[in-house]
Amino acid sequence: MAAELPASTSEVVLKHGGATPETKGPHLAGLWKSFADTQAGKRTQTGSICLVASELSTLFLNGGIGTYFHLIAHLLAAQAWRVHILYAGQVHDEAALARAPRTLAEAGIGFSHLRDFELPKIPRIMSRHQPWYLQTSWKIRYALEELHR
């Protein structure tokens, strides 16, 4: 007996994201309800989200989390959410990075790269002996503050 295929990419994301009707994972339960209500024709309130991604399938090949970010961004945008992706990962293809804002905008998704932001000097306390991830976190926090304005 053949397995039943999902009706849409949205169904795949929700089932594999842990928010099926059976499990209703707390991290996606609200998204599942919004999706289910929309499918049932009910009007739902939409939200706004900024996904901070270290991988994105169109910029970082073979990244499973990058595929997730790509799918969830498109799912939410299709449900009338305001979606923005702040990419904080490595760039291996500058041409793909240059295409990303336009390509994602066609789906209603905003895009920026961490290096798009003019960041203030890193505070002295973080300048020398802090791990790279603390410096990156500080830069991301600043970029999110700029995007939120």
N, C-alpha and C positions, 0 to 999 in steps of 0.2 A: 504494500500500500504506500503510495507516494505521500510525502509530507505536504501539508497545505502551505502554500506560499503566502507571504504577507501581501496585503492589498496595496501598500505604499511604503515608501522610505520612512515616513512618519511612524508607521506601525513597527517597523524594525527598530528604530531608535528607542521607542517607548518600551518595547518588550525587552530589548537587551539592556536598557538603561535601568531596569529594576522597578519599573512603575506599571506593571501589568495590573489588571483589575484584581488578580489573585494576591499579589504581593504588596502593591501600593507602597513602594519604598519611600520613606519620608523625604528623601532628597528630591524626588520628582513627583510626589503625589499631587501637588497643586497643578503642575504641568499636565499630568494625566487628566485631571478633572477638566481643565480648560480645553484640552484636546477633545475629550469625550463630549463635552457640552457643545463645542463647535461642530463636531460631526453630527450631533443630534439636532442641529439647527438653532440652538439656543444662543443668544447674544452673551458674550463673555467680556469681562474687562481684561484688556491686555496690559502688558507691562513693558519695562525697559530693562535691558541687561547689557553689560559690557563683559565679553568673554576675554580673559587674558590667556593667550595661547603661546606655548613654547614650540608647538608644532601646528601646522595647518596642511592638510593633504595637498593643496595646490602649490605649496612652497617647500614642503619637507616630505620627500618620498618615503614610503614604507612606514609612516608613523600612524599607529593605530589610534592614538589620542588625537592626532591631527585629523583623522577621518571623523572622529566623534565631534570635534569642534565644527567641522564643515557641515555635518548633517544637522546638528542641533541648532546652529545658526540659521540654516535654511528652513528648518521646521518652525522655529519661532517667528521668523520673518514672514513665513507663509500664513501664520496665525495672527498677523498684524502687530506683532511685537516690534518695538524699536530695538534693533540689535546692532552692536558695534563690536568689532574684534580688534583688540590691542595685541599685535603680534610682538612677542618679546624673544623670539627664537633666532637661530642662525639663518643667514640667507646664503644659499648656494647658487641661486639663479636670479640675478638682478633684473632680468627681463620679466620673469614671473612675478617678482615683487612689484615691478612697475605696473603690471596688468591687474594685480589684485584689487586695488580700490575700484577700478572701473567694472571689473567682472562681478565683484560682490555688490556694488551699487545697483547693478541690474536686477539683483534679487532683493533689493531693499536693505542691504546690510552695509553699515559703515565699516571702514578699515583704516587703521593707522599702524605704523611701526614705531617701536620704542624710540628709535633714532630720529623720528620726525619731530620730537619734542626738544626744545631748547631747555636743557635741564640746568638748574643752578649748580654751583660747585658743591661737591660732596662735602658735608661737614667734616671738620678735622678728625672727629672721633671715628669716622668711617674711611678716612682716606688711605690708610696704609695697612693696617694689620687685621682688617676685617675680611672674612671670606667673600668670594665673588657673589654668592647668593644673597648676602645682606646688602651689598651695593646694588645689585639688580632689583631687589625688593624695594629699596628706597626709590630707585628710578621709576619703577612701576607705580608706586604710590603717588609720586609727583605727577606722572602722566595721567593717572585716573582723576586726580584733582583737577587737572586742566580740562579733561574731557567732560567732567561733571559741571563745569561752569557754564 
